[in-house]
Amino acid sequence: EVWKVPVGACAFPDKVFLLHEVVYSERDHFQHPVEKLEARTAPFNYDCLKLLLDENALRVTVEWEGSEGAPRRVAFPRKEIFLQERQWACVTYNLRTSWEGGWIYKKRVHNIGCFSHVSPEVFLEAGPAHTYRDMAQLW
């Protein structure tokens, strides 16, 4: 799903990774997501994703060995996406993790962009330059 970037995102300094996290939960039947906005420095790792600034581009690497869940995926070759200014990518995958003697199933959708100026509509103005999807059979 593509969301508007919170208005507060414009207040963050240059040269940071801005993480806008939106989490839906089964507890409330996926009706009321919890949002979080924070700045991170480079290199930035989030689950199986590694983000690094190279010259004037953003390099996004899918490193499955860093993933928190199952099933385990083949670690190599790694998927790399290069984003230039004003480009964004959508990375979608699923996993399961153990929790209180059972399993939790997760679907992750990451909209990742390389922008020097952020507007709330940045992910709605144009489609992604790159799309990566890995939806495993979970049981």
C-alpha angles and dihedrals in degrees: 000000000000117000134189113257110246115259089239089067090081090066095066119102125251122270096037132113110239115211116200106181123190116186125189119196136202088224091080097028092260091291105119115040122201115230129205129181123193142150122242131187129232132305093040124191124192117174104303095347126096119190122196134168112234114186102301097341137080115232116206115190125189105217106180093188087070094055119117098218151044150306097055111230130206107281097209140086092035120215113240127191123189118203125194124202112302094014128116138187135208117219116187128181141142136221144164129230132189118256130173093339094314141066134275116203118212135189114197123199115183121189104194123184142178108221136152090196123034125205123183091247096049095116093042098051096072138002124261119284089215134025127193122181129178113169110174128198104262121196 
